[in-house]
Amino acid sequence: MKKLISKYRSVLKFIFSFLVVYSVLTIAYKFYLQLSTGEKYYPDYMTYIVAQQSADLLHDLDYRVQVIPHPNEASIKLIINEKYVARVIEGCNSVSVIILFISFVIAFSGNFKITVLYIFAGSVLLYIANLFRVVILSIGLYHYPWRKDILHTVIFPGIIYGMVCLLWVFWVNRFSSIKKTNG
């Protein structure tokens, strides 16, 4: 057993680090959600901001946009040209994806300064990509509502998670402290 642990030490370290960071950040986020629910920034501040910024971007693209709290659930209704096209829920605010990204980067951490800068830059890129994802998805749902399932469940999750994977690969290949061996 000791030989196996020694042999797979780096794998076990990665798994342990990832799970600890992911658990801590997820629990902190759940506490944030419980504490941030309010009337001013409904359903929570991050979801509210994503909905507002998405509406601003849609407005810049010459769409008449309204964002209003959903009366029956914790979400924000996104209305384009008086047509209800989408609801922005907590899962649309990119925080869960950013937590996943951060957990992986820390599990493969390198130099502290570079790790912090990469986490910051990657999180900002993911947030911006998510905003554009919400905007493009809303436009797609406005013009092609019959494509709702493929747009929402395949294409746009693929884009955001694909970006996360590309950021991870770039991190591992360029900055992480993994010892590279010729195998």
C-alpha positions as a Markdown table, in Angstrom:
| # | Residue | x | y | z |
|---|---|---|---|---|
| 1 | Met | 0.0 | 0.0 | 0.0 |
| 2 | Lys | 2.8 | 2.4 | 0.9 |
| 3 | Lys | 4.4 | 1.7 | -2.5 |
| 4 | Leu | 1.1 | 2.5 | -4.3 |
| 5 | Ile | 0.7 | 5.8 | -2.3 |
| 6 | Ser | 4.3 | 6.7 | -3.1 |
| 7 | Lys | 3.9 | 5.9 | -6.8 |
| 8 | Tyr | 0.7 | 7.9 | -7.2 |
| 9 | Arg | 1.5 | 10.7 | -4.8 |
| 10 | Ser | 1.1 | 13.5 | -7.3 |
| 11 | Val | -2.3 | 12.1 | -8.5 |
| 12 | Leu | -3.5 | 11.8 | -4.9 |
| 13 | Lys | -2.2 | 15.3 | -4.1 |
| 14 | Phe | -4.1 | 16.7 | -7.1 |
| 15 | Ile | -7.3 | 14.9 | -6.2 |
| 16 | Phe | -7.1 | 15.9 | -2.5 |
| 17 | Ser | -6.2 | 19.6 | -3.4 |
| 18 | Phe | -9.0 | 19.8 | -6.0 |
| 19 | Leu | -11.6 | 18.3 | -3.6 |
| 20 | Val | -10.6 | 20.5 | -0.7 |
| 21 | Val | -10.6 | 23.8 | -2.7 |
| 22 | Tyr | -13.8 | 22.9 | -4.6 |
| 23 | Ser | -15.6 | 22.0 | -1.4 |
| 24 | Val | -14.5 | 25.1 | 0.5 |
| 25 | Leu | -15.4 | 27.4 | -2.4 |
| 26 | Thr | -18.7 | 25.7 | -3.0 |
| 27 | Ile | -19.7 | 25.9 | 0.6 |
| 28 | Ala | -18.7 | 29.5 | 0.7 |
| 29 | Tyr | -20.8 | 30.2 | -2.4 |
| 30 | Lys | -23.8 | 28.4 | -0.9 |
| 31 | Phe | -23.5 | 30.6 | 2.2 |
| 32 | Tyr | -23.2 | 33.7 | -0.1 |
| 33 | Leu | -26.4 | 32.6 | -1.8 |
| 34 | Gln | -28.3 | 32.2 | 1.5 |
| 35 | Leu | -27.1 | 35.5 | 2.8 |
| 36 | Ser | -27.5 | 37.6 | -0.4 |
| 37 | Thr | -31.1 | 36.8 | -1.3 |
| 38 | Gly | -32.9 | 40.1 | -1.1 |
| 39 | Glu | -35.3 | 42.4 | -2.8 |
| 40 | Lys | -32.8 | 45.0 | -4.2 |
| 41 | Tyr | -30.6 | 42.4 | -6.0 |
| 42 | Tyr | -33.0 | 39.6 | -6.7 |
| 43 | Pro | -32.4 | 36.6 | -6.7 |
| 44 | Asp | -28.8 | 37.3 | -5.7 |
| 45 | Tyr | -26.3 | 40.0 | -6.5 |
| 46 | Met | -24.2 | 38.1 | -9.1 |
| 47 | Thr | -27.2 | 36.8 | -11.0 |
| 48 | Tyr | -28.7 | 40.3 | -10.9 |
| 49 | Ile | -25.5 | 41.8 | -12.3 |
| 50 | Val | -25.3 | 39.2 | -15.1 |
| 51 | Ala | -28.9 | 39.9 | -16.1 |
| 52 | Gln | -28.4 | 43.7 | -16.0 |
| 53 | Gln | -25.1 | 43.5 | -18.0 |
| 54 | Ser | -26.6 | 41.1 | -20.5 |
| 55 | Ala | -29.5 | 43.5 | -21.0 |
| 56 | Asp | -27.0 | 46.4 | -21.5 |
| 57 | Leu | -25.2 | 44.4 | -24.2 |
| 58 | Leu | -28.5 | 43.5 | -25.9 |
| 59 | His | -29.5 | 47.1 | -25.7 |
| 60 | Asp | -26.2 | 48.1 | -27.4 |
| 61 | Leu | -27.2 | 45.7 | -30.2 |
| 62 | Asp | -30.4 | 47.6 | -30.7 |
| 63 | Tyr | -32.8 | 45.3 | -28.9 |
| 64 | Arg | -35.5 | 46.7 | -26.6 |
| 65 | Val | -34.8 | 44.7 | -23.4 |
| 66 | Gln | -36.4 | 44.5 | -20.0 |
| 67 | Val | -35.2 | 42.5 | -17.0 |
| 68 | Ile | -37.7 | 41.9 | -14.3 |
| 69 | Pro | -37.9 | 39.6 | -11.3 |
| 70 | His | -39.8 | 36.4 | -12.0 |
| 71 | Pro | -42.9 | 36.4 | -9.8 |
| 72 | Asn | -42.9 | 32.6 | -9.2 |
| 73 | Glu | -39.2 | 31.5 | -8.9 |
| 74 | Ala | -35.8 | 32.8 | -8.0 |
| 75 | Ser | -34.8 | 34.2 | -11.4 |
| 76 | Ile | -35.0 | 37.2 | -13.6 |
| 77 | Lys | -37.1 | 37.3 | -16.8 |
| 78 | Leu | -35.3 | 38.6 | -19.8 |
| 79 | Ile | -37.7 | 40.1 | -22.3 |
| 80 | Ile | -36.6 | 41.2 | -25.8 |
| 81 | Asn | -39.0 | 43.4 | -27.8 |
| 82 | Glu | -41.8 | 42.5 | -25.5 |
| 83 | Lys | -41.2 | 38.8 | -26.0 |
| 84 | Tyr | -40.2 | 36.7 | -22.9 |
| 85 | Val | -37.2 | 34.7 | -24.2 |
| 86 | Ala | -35.3 | 33.5 | -21.2 |
| 87 | Arg | -34.9 | 33.5 | -17.5 |
| 88 | Val | -31.6 | 34.2 | -15.8 |
| 89 | Ile | -31.1 | 31.9 | -12.9 |
| 90 | Glu | -28.3 | 31.4 | -10.4 |
| 91 | Gly | -26.6 | 28.9 | -12.7 |
| 92 | Cys | -26.3 | 31.5 | -15.4 |
| 93 | Asn | -24.0 | 33.8 | -13.4 |
| 94 | Ser | -20.8 | 31.8 | -14.1 |
| 95 | Val | -19.8 | 31.5 | -10.4 |
| 96 | Ser | -20.0 | 27.7 | -10.4 |
| 97 | Val | -17.9 | 27.4 | -13.5 |
| 98 | Ile | -15.3 | 29.8 | -12.1 |
| 99 | Ile | -15.2 | 27.8 | -8.8 |
| 100 | Leu | -14.4 | 24.7 | -10.9 |
| 101 | Phe | -11.7 | 26.6 | -12.8 |
| 102 | Ile | -10.1 | 27.9 | -9.7 |
| 103 | Ser | -10.1 | 24.5 | -8.0 |
| 104 | Phe | -8.3 | 22.9 | -10.9 |
| 105 | Val | -5.7 | 25.7 | -11.2 |
| 106 | Ile | -4.9 | 25.5 | -7.5 |
| 107 | Ala | -4.7 | 21.7 | -7.6 |
| 108 | Phe | -2.0 | 22.1 | -10.3 |
| 109 | Ser | -0.6 | 25.3 | -8.7 |
| 110 | Gly | 2.7 | 26.8 | -9.7 |
| 111 | Asn | 4.3 | 30.0 | -8.6 |
| 112 | Phe | 2.0 | 31.8 | -6.1 |
| 113 | Lys | 2.0 | 35.1 | -8.0 |
| 114 | Ile | 1.5 | 33.5 | -11.4 |
| 115 | Thr | -1.3 | 31.3 | -10.0 |
| 116 | Val | -3.1 | 34.3 | -8.5 |
| 117 | Leu | -2.8 | 36.3 | -11.7 |
| 118 | Tyr | -3.9 | 33.4 | -13.8 |
| 119 | Ile | -6.9 | 32.7 | -11.6 |
| 120 | Phe | -7.9 | 36.4 | -11.8 |
| 121 | Ala | -7.4 | 36.6 | -15.6 |
| 122 | Gly | -9.1 | 33.3 | -16.2 |
| 123 | Ser | -12.1 | 34.2 | -14.0 |
| 124 | Val | -12.5 | 37.5 | -15.8 |
| 125 | Leu | -12.4 | 35.8 | -19.2 |
| 126 | Leu | -14.9 | 33.2 | -18.1 |
| 127 | Tyr | -17.2 | 35.9 | -16.7 |
| 128 | Ile | -17.0 | 37.9 | -19.9 |
| 129 | Ala | -17.5 | 34.8 | -22.1 |
| 130 | Asn | -20.5 | 33.9 | -19.9 |
| 131 | Leu | -22.0 | 37.4 | -20.5 |
| 132 | Phe | -21.7 | 36.9 | -24.2 |
| 133 | Arg | -23.1 | 33.4 | -23.9 |
| 134 | Val | -26.2 | 34.7 | -22.2 |
| 135 | Val | -26.5 | 37.5 | -24.8 |
| 136 | Ile | -26.1 | 35.2 | -27.8 |
| 137 | Leu | -28.3 | 32.6 | -26.3 |
| 138 | Ser | -31.0 | 35.2 | -25.7 |
| 139 | Ile | -30.8 | 36.4 | -29.3 |
| 140 | Gly | -30.9 | 32.8 | -30.5 |
| 141 | Leu | -34.0 | 32.1 | -28.4 |
| 142 | Tyr | -35.6 | 35.3 | -29.7 |
| 143 | His | -35.1 | 34.5 | -33.3 |
| 144 | Tyr | -35.1 | 30.6 | -33.2 |
| 145 | Pro | -37.2 | 29.5 | -30.2 |
| 146 | Trp | -37.7 | 26.1 | -31.7 |
| 147 | Arg | -33.9 | 25.5 | -31.3 |
| 148 | Lys | -34.1 | 26.1 | -27.5 |
| 149 | Asp | -33.0 | 22.6 | -26.5 |
| 150 | Ile | -29.9 | 22.4 | -28.6 |
| 151 | Leu | -28.9 | 26.0 | -27.9 |
| 152 | His | -29.3 | 25.8 | -24.2 |
| 153 | Thr | -28.3 | 22.2 | -23.4 |
| 154 | Val | -25.6 | 21.5 | -26.0 |
| 155 | Ile | -24.0 | 24.5 | -27.8 |
| 156 | Phe | -23.7 | 27.1 | -25.1 |
| 157 | Pro | -22.6 | 24.8 | -22.2 |
| 158 | Gly | -20.1 | 23.4 | -24.7 |
| 159 | Ile | -18.7 | 26.8 | -25.3 |
| 160 | Ile | -18.3 | 27.8 | -21.6 |
| 161 | Tyr | -16.9 | 24.4 | -20.5 |
| 162 | Gly | -14.8 | 24.2 | -23.6 |
| 163 | Met | -13.2 | 27.5 | -22.7 |
| 164 | Val | -12.6 | 26.2 | -19.1 |
| 165 | Cys | -10.8 | 23.1 | -20.6 |
| 166 | Leu | -8.7 | 25.3 | -22.9 |
| 167 | Leu | -7.7 | 27.5 | -19.9 |
| 168 | Trp | -6.8 | 24.3 | -17.9 |
| 169 | Val | -4.7 | 22.9 | -20.7 |
| 170 | Phe | -2.9 | 26.2 | -21.2 |
| 171 | Trp | -2.3 | 26.4 | -17.4 |
| 172 | Val | -0.9 | 22.8 | -17.2 |
| 173 | Asn | 1.3 | 23.2 | -20.2 |
| 174 | Arg | 2.6 | 26.7 | -19.4 |
| 175 | Phe | 2.5 | 27.5 | -15.7 |
| 176 | Ser | 1.8 | 24.6 | -13.4 |
| 177 | Ser | 4.6 | 23.0 | -11.4 |
| 178 | Ile | 4.0 | 19.5 | -12.7 |
| 179 | Lys | 7.3 | 17.8 | -13.3 |
| 180 | Lys | 7.4 | 16.9 | -17.0 |
| 181 | Thr | 8.8 | 13.5 | -17.7 |
| 182 | Asn | 9.6 | 11.8 | -20.9 |
| 183 | Gly | 7.3 | 8.8 | -21.0 |
